[in-house]
């Protein structure tokens, strides 16, 4: 707080008392200043621009939130009153809470001409890092900004380091095994963007581990204490797509017996994982885009607009650029989804990870099924290393689970794994079981249509939901 001063005039409240300060460079530090009086904004600009700050201004709480939604800032300096003749500070306190919800690491300094101890305490309670009284003293204001910039930068660096350490220790995270050289760029990218709120698109073949990446990103973020809600968007029938994602109110349609909360609201404050994003019908993509752009949605049958704060992580095995070219996917939606793209290599391109992954699955399933299986015999391990794993990590998971169930000793043998040679596709039809035939036909159809579930389902004479059930059954369509 500033020292006791003589009574102030309105002019004093607007124009600060000058104090000569030595020039200090803050080049690159981006500062957002909010005040409803243009004279105040101009006075602050004249003071801070020579110090090297990149200044952006706003004259209302809405303007502050809009600016924060467009770009990142290193600190925010806000007034507590924006409506003429208002002295309660409530507008600024509410804005402060909104800023904290957007980014709790962002340093916010509040200022007002109608300061009081109670108001200062309340501002600090809501997350303000410091409090400046109008008319401000230049020396104090600059000192506060320098201190908070340094502390804010240190906090963000600390959070990023902690995220990297958590990734290495795998504390509270999904088991993420990645020793192969081809996985190191993926690990570095996950460590870098995990703590952020950036939307992420995870691409890779079926079963390559896209959902594990999504859960790891969520666990590394500031949203880790909030829910991660996963939804297979391609598996939603078109008729219930909006209801599942946005919810509905009672009576919105025939079967709407009660109000229902959608996936966006369930994920509020957390992360929404949209799997198989390429298979969303083009007619529904505009509705999804609108929520991503504005953060606003309405439940089906309601005109009440609700705001949702979610981080979007999406996944697909399809080439979305190709889908855009073919007119099956909106380019503007793709731009919203892939702020950052993570490409996962296939298991055949990371064979170094096969032994530790297999060992992890072996430990899990021997414990689950209470079997005394402790290891793989050498021929079994060699068979796994040579197998092409068209179903990737998911197929390895299923193969080890089956082997544990079939094993009669303390080591898995190659015969327990039941791995077919790469030429198994040429096996005579009468030698295959009914399930093997169905699995083979589904796999071929999915491959033929490049992972497009709608087209594969049509070719097989199935509904999309029926095909998705079979993909899950055979471990073909899992991320």
C-alpha positions in Angstrom: 0.0 0.0 0.0 1.1 3.6 -0.6 2.0 5.8 2.3 -0.6 8.3 3.6 -0.9 11.3 1.2 -2.6 14.7 1.3 -6.2 14.9 0.1 -6.4 14.4 -3.7 -8.3 16.1 -6.4 -9.9 14.3 -9.4 -6.9 15.5 -11.4 -4.6 13.8 -8.9 -6.5 10.6 -9.2 -5.9 10.5 -13.0 -2.4 11.9 -13.4 0.3 10.3 -11.2 2.9 12.2 -9.3 6.2 12.1 -11.2 9.3 10.4 -9.9 12.4 10.3 -12.0 13.4 6.6 -12.6 16.5 5.2 -14.2 15.6 3.5 -17.5 15.4 -0.3 -17.3 14.8 -2.5 -20.3 11.7 -4.8 -20.2 11.9 -5.5 -23.9 9.6 -8.4 -24.9 7.4 -8.2 -21.8 3.8 -7.8 -22.9 1.6 -5.9 -20.5 -2.2 -5.5 -20.7 -3.6 -2.4 -19.0 -7.3 -1.9 -18.3 -9.0 1.4 -17.3 -12.2 3.2 -18.4 -10.4 6.6 -18.5 -8.3 7.3 -21.6 -6.2 9.8 -19.7 -5.1 7.1 -17.3 -4.2 4.7 -20.1 -2.2 7.4 -21.9 -0.3 8.3 -18.7 0.6 4.7 -18.1 1.6 4.3 -21.7 4.0 7.3 -21.5 5.5 5.9 -18.3 5.9 2.3 -19.3 6.7 2.4 -23.0 10.3 3.8 -22.4 10.8 0.9 -20.0 10.5 -1.5 -22.9 7.0 -2.9 -22.3 4.8 -3.9 -25.2 1.6 -2.2 -24.1 -2.0 -3.2 -25.0 -5.0 -1.5 -23.5 -8.7 -2.2 -22.8 -11.4 0.0 -21.4 -13.8 -2.7 -20.0 -13.8 -6.1 -18.4 -15.1 -7.6 -21.7 -12.1 -6.0 -23.5 -9.7 -7.6 -21.1 -11.2 -11.1 -21.6 -11.2 -10.7 -25.3 -7.5 -9.7 -25.3 -6.6 -12.6 -23.1 -8.4 -14.9 -25.5 -6.3 -13.7 -28.4 -2.8 -13.7 -27.1 -0.6 -14.3 -24.0 0.6 -11.5 -21.6 3.3 -11.4 -19.0 1.3 -9.3 -16.6 -2.1 -7.4 -16.3 -2.7 -4.1 -14.6 -6.4 -3.5 -14.1 -8.6 -0.8 -12.5 -11.3 -2.0 -10.1 -14.1 0.3 -11.3 -15.4 0.8 -14.9 -18.9 2.3 -14.6 -19.2 6.0 -13.9 -19.9 6.8 -10.3 -19.2 3.3 -9.2 -16.8 2.9 -6.2 -17.4 -0.6 -4.9 -14.7 -2.3 -7.0 -17.0 -5.2 -7.7 -16.5 -5.0 -11.5 -12.8 -5.4 -11.1 -13.1 -8.1 -8.5 -15.3 -10.1 -10.8 -12.9 -9.5 -13.6 -10.0 -10.7 -11.4 -11.8 -14.0 -10.7 -12.4 -14.5 -14.5 -8.7 -13.9 -15.2 -7.7 -16.4 -12.6 -10.0 -18.9 -14.2 -8.3 -18.4 -17.6 -4.7 -18.4 -16.3 -3.9 -18.7 -12.6 -0.2 -18.1 -13.3 -0.7 -14.6 -14.8 0.4 -11.8 -12.5 -2.5 -9.3 -12.0 -1.9 -6.0 -10.3 -5.1 -4.0 -9.3 -5.4 -0.2 -8.9 -8.2 2.1 -7.9 -8.7 5.7 -6.7 -11.1 4.5 -4.0 -8.9 2.1 -2.2 -9.5 0.6 1.2 -7.8 -2.1 3.3 -10.9 -4.3 2.9 -10.9 -4.0 -0.9 -7.2 -4.6 -1.1 -7.6 -7.8 1.1 -10.5 -9.0 -1.1 -8.5 -8.4 -4.3 -5.5 -10.3 -2.9 -7.9 -13.1 -1.8 -9.1 -13.4 -5.4 -5.6 -13.8 -6.7 -4.2 -10.3 -7.2 -0.4 -10.3 -6.8 -0.3 -6.6 -5.6 -2.3 -3.5 -5.1 -1.6 0.1 -6.3 -3.5 3.2 -5.2 -4.3 6.1 -7.5 -2.6 8.5 -7.8 0.3 6.0 -8.2 3.9 6.7 -7.5 6.0 5.9 -10.6 8.7 4.3 -8.5 6.4 2.0 -6.7 4.4 1.1 -9.8 7.5 0.2 -11.7 8.9 -1.7 -8.8 5.7 -3.7 -8.4 5.7 -4.6 -12.1 9.3 -5.6 -12.2 8.8 -7.8 -9.1 5.7 -9.5 -10.4 7.1 -10.1 -13.9 10.1 -11.8 -12.3 7.9 -13.9 -9.9 5.4 -14.7 -12.7 8.2 -15.9 -15.0 9.7 -18.0 -12.3 6.4 -19.6 -11.5 5.8 -20.5 -15.1 9.4 -21.9 -15.5 8.9 -23.9 -12.3 5.6 -25.3 -13.5 7.1 -26.3 -16.8 10.1 -28.0 -15.0 7.7 -29.8 -12.6 5.7 -31.0 -15.6 8.9 -32.4 -17.2 9.9 -34.0 -13.9 6.4 -35.5 -13.5 6.6 -36.9 -17.1 9.9 -38.5 -16.3 8.7 -39.9 -12.9 5.3 -40.8 -14.3 3.7 -39.8 -11.0 -0.1 -39.9 -11.3 0.1 -40.3 -15.1 -1.0 -43.0 -17.4 1.9 -45.5 -18.0 3.8 -43.9 -20.8 6.7 -46.1 -22.0 8.8 -44.4 -24.7 12.5 -45.3 -24.9 12.8 -45.6 -28.6 14.6 -42.8 -30.5 11.6 -42.2 -32.7 9.6 -41.3 -29.5 12.0 -38.7 -28.1 10.5 -35.8 -30.2 7.1 -36.8 -29.0 8.3 -36.7 -25.3 9.8 -33.3 -25.7 6.7 -31.9 -27.3 4.5 -33.4 -24.6 6.7 -31.9 -21.9 6.6 -28.5 -23.6 2.9 -28.1 -24.3 1.5 -30.2 -21.5 1.3 -27.3 -19.0 -0.3 -25.0 -21.5 -4.0 -24.7 -22.6 -3.2 -25.2 -26.3 -5.5 -27.3 -28.3 -3.7 -30.5 -29.5 -4.3 -32.8 -32.4 -2.8 -36.3 -31.9 -2.4 -38.3 -35.1 -1.3 -41.9 -35.6 -2.4 -45.3 -36.6 -5.2 -47.2 -34.8 -3.9 -48.5 -31.5 -0.7 -46.4 -31.4 -1.5 -44.8 -28.0 -3.3 -41.5 -28.8 -5.6 -41.7 -25.8 -2.6 -42.3 -23.5 -1.0 -39.1 -24.9 -4.2 -37.2 -24.3 -4.4 -38.4 -20.7 -0.7 -37.5 -20.1 -1.2 -34.0 -21.5 -4.2 -33.5 -19.2 -2.2 -34.8 -16.2 0.6 -32.4 -16.9 -1.7 -29.3 -17.2 -3.1 -26.9 -14.6 -6.4 -28.6 -15.3 -5.2 -31.9 -13.8 -7.5 -31.6 -10.8 -10.5 -31.1 -13.0 -12.1 -33.9 -15.2 -10.9 -35.3 -18.5 -13.9 -36.3 -20.4 -13.4 -38.6 -23.4 -15.9 -39.0 -26.2 -15.7 -41.0 -29.4 -17.2 -38.4 -31.7 -17.2 -40.6 -34.8 -19.2 -43.2 -33.0 -22.1 -40.8 -32.1 -25.2 -41.3 -34.3 -25.9 -38.0 -36.0 -29.3 -37.7 -34.3 -27.8 -37.5 -30.8 -24.6 -35.7 -31.6 -25.7 -32.4 -30.2 -27.4 -33.9 -27.2 -24.3 -35.8 -26.2 -21.9 -32.9 -26.6 -24.0 -30.0 -25.5 -26.8 -31.6 -23.5 -30.5 -31.1 -23.7 -33.5 -29.8 -21.7 -36.5 -31.8 -20.7 -39.0 -32.0 -23.6 -36.5 -31.0 -26.3 -37.4 -34.2 -28.2 -39.5 -37.3 -27.7 -37.1 -39.2 -25.4 -35.9 -36.2 -23.5 -37.5 -37.1 -20.2 -35.2 -35.0 -18.0 -32.5 -32.3 -18.4 -29.1 -33.7 -19.4 -25.7 -32.2 -19.1 -23.5 -32.6 -22.2 -19.8 -33.5 -22.5 -18.7 -29.9 -22.8 -20.3 -28.9 -19.5 -19.0 -32.1 -17.8 -15.5 -31.1 -18.9 -15.8 -27.4 -17.7 -12.5 -26.3 -16.2 -10.8 -29.5 -17.5 -10.1 -31.3 -20.8 -12.3 -32.7 -23.5 -10.8 -35.5 -25.5 -12.5 -35.9 -28.9 -11.5 -39.2 -30.4 -11.9 -40.1 -34.1 -12.5 -36.5 -34.9 -12.3 -37.1 -38.7 -15.5 -39.0 -38.6 -17.8 -36.2 -37.4 -20.4 -35.6 -40.0 -19.8 -32.4 -42.0 -23.3 -31.2 -41.0 -22.3 -31.3 -37.3 -18.8 -29.7 -37.7 -20.1 -26.1 -37.8 -21.8 -26.6 -34.4 -18.6 -27.9 -32.8 -16.6 -25.0 -34.4 -18.9 -22.4 -32.9 -18.3 -23.7 -29.4 -14.5 -23.8 -30.0 -14.5 -20.2 -31.3 -16.7 -18.6 -28.7 -16.7 -20.9 -25.7 -20.5 -20.6 -25.8 -23.2 -23.2 -26.3 -26.8 -23.9 -25.7 -28.4 -27.2 -24.6 -30.7 -28.7 -27.2 -34.2 -27.2 -26.7 -32.9 -24.2 -24.7 -32.1 -20.6 -25.7 -30.0 -20.0 -22.6 -26.3 -19.5 -23.6 -23.8 -21.2 -21.4 -20.1 -20.5 -21.3 -17.7 -23.4 -21.1 -13.9 -23.4 -20.4 -12.4 -26.6 -21.8 -9.1 -27.5 -23.4 -9.6 -29.6 -26.5 -7.4 -32.6 -27.3 -8.5 -34.5 -30.4 -7.3 -37.6 -32.1 -7.5 -39.3 -35.5 -5.8 -41.8 -37.7 -7.0 -40.1 -40.9 -5.1 -37.5 -43.0 -7.2 -34.4 -42.1 -5.6 -32.3 -44.9 -6.8 -34.9 -47.4 -10.3 -34.9 -45.7 -10.3 -31.1 -46.1 -9.4 -31.3 -49.8 -12.1 -33.9 -50.3 -14.7 -31.6 -48.7 -15.4 -33.9 -45.8 -13.8 -31.8 -43.1 -13.9 -28.0 -42.5 -10.6 -26.3 -42.8 -11.5 -23.6 -40.2 -12.3 -26.4 -37.7 -9.0 -28.0 -38.4 -7.2 -24.7 -37.7 -9.0 -24.6 -34.3 -8.1 -28.2 -33.4 -4.4 -28.3 -34.3 -2.7 -25.5 -32.5 -0.1 -28.1 -31.9 0.0 -31.5 -33.7 1.7 -34.6 -32.2 2.4 -37.4 -34.6 2.8 -40.9 -33.0 5.0 -43.4 -34.7 3.6 -46.9 -35.3 4.9 -49.7 -33.0 6.9 -51.2 -35.9 8.9 -47.9 -36.0 9.7 -48.0 -32.3 10.7 -51.7 -31.7 13.0 -50.7 -28.9 9.8 -50.1 -26.8 8.3 -53.6 -27.4 10.2 -55.4 -24.6 9.3 -52.8 -21.8 5.7 -52.5 -23.1 5.3 -56.3 -23.1 6.8 -56.6 -19.7 4.5 -53.9 -18.3 1.4 -55.6 -19.8 2.7 -59.0 -18.5 2.9 -57.6 -14.9 -0.5 -56.0 -15.1 -2.3 -59.1 -16.4 -0.5 -61.7 -14.3 -1.6 -59.7 -11.3 -5.2 -59.2 -12.6 -5.7 -62.9 -13.4 -3.5 -64.2 -10.4 -1.2 -66.1 -12.7 2.4 -66.9 -11.8 3.7 -65.7 -15.1 6.9 -63.6 -14.6 8.7 -63.4 -17.9 8.8 -64.2 -21.6 11.0 -67.0 -22.8 13.6 -66.0 -25.5 11.7 -67.4 -28.5 8.5 -65.5 -27.4 10.4 -62.2 -27.0 12.0 -62.7 -30.4 8.6 -63.5 -32.0 7.3 -60.2 -30.6 10.3 -58.2 -31.9 9.9 -59.7 -35.4 6.1 -59.4 -35.6 4.8 -56.3 -37.6 2.1 -55.4 -35.1 -0.5 -53.9 -37.5 -2.7 -53.1 -34.5 0.2 -51.4 -32.7 0.3 -51.1 -28.9 -3.3 -52.1 -28.5 -2.6 -55.4 -30.4 0.5 -56.0 -28.2 -1.7 -55.4 -25.1 -4.3 -57.9 -26.2 -1.7 -60.5 -27.3 0.0 -60.4 -23.9 -3.3 -60.6 -22.1 -4.2 -63.7 -24.1 -0.8 -65.2 -23.5 -1.1 -64.8 -19.8 -4.5 -66.5 -19.8 -3.1 -69.4 -21.9 0.2 -69.8 -20.2 0.7 -72.9 -18.0 4.1 -72.0 -16.5 6.0 -69.1 -15.1 7.1 -67.9 -18.6 5.1 -66.9 -21.7 6.1 -69.1 -24.7 5.7 -68.1 -28.4 2.8 -70.5 -28.8 1.0 -68.7 -26.0 1.2 -65.4 -28.0 -0.7 -67.0 -31.0 1.0 -64.5 -33.3 0.3 -65.2 -37.0 3.1 -64.8 -39.5 2.9 -61.7 -41.7 1.5 -63.9 -44.5 -1.5 -64.9 -42.4 -3.7 -62.9 -44.7 -3.3 -65.6 -47.3 -4.5 -68.3 -44.9 -7.4 -70.3 -46.3 -10.8 -69.1 -45.3 -11.9 -72.4 -43.9 -9.0 -72.4 -41.5 -10.2 -69.2 -39.9 -12.7 -68.9 -37.1 -15.9 -66.8 -37.6 -14.5 -64.0 -35.4 -11.1 -64.0 -37.3 -13.0 -63.7 -40.6 -15.1 -60.8 -39.3 -12.0 -59.1 -37.8 -10.1 -59.5 -41.1 -12.9 -58.1 -43.2 -13.4 -55.1 -40.9 -9.6 -54.4 -40.8 -9.5 -54.5 -44.6 -12.5 -52.2 -45.0 -11.1 -49.7 -42.5 -7.7 -49.7 -44.3 -9.4 -49.4 -47.8 -11.2 -46.3 -46.8 -8.2 -44.7 -44.9 -9.8 -45.0 -41.5 -13.1 -43.3 -42.6 -15.6 -45.2 -40.4 -18.7 -43.9 -42.2 -17.5 -45.2 -45.5 -16.2 -48.5 -44.1 -19.5 -49.1 -42.3 -21.5 -48.4 -45.5 -19.3 -50.9 -47.5 -19.7 -53.6 -44.8 -23.5 -53.0 -44.6 -23.3 -51.9 -41.0 -24.4 -48.8 -39.1 -21.5 -46.7 -37.8 -22.4 -47.6 -34.2 -22.4 -51.3 -35.0 -19.0 -51.0 -36.7 -17.6 -49.1 -33.7 -18.8 -51.9 -31.4 -16.9 -54.4 -33.5 -13.8 -52.2 -33.7 -13.7 -52.1 -29.9 -14.3 -55.8 -29.7 -11.3 -56.6 -31.9 -9.1 -53.8 -30.7 -8.9 -52.3 -34.2 -10.4 -48.8 -33.6 -8.8 -47.9 -30.3 -6.5 -44.9 -30.0 
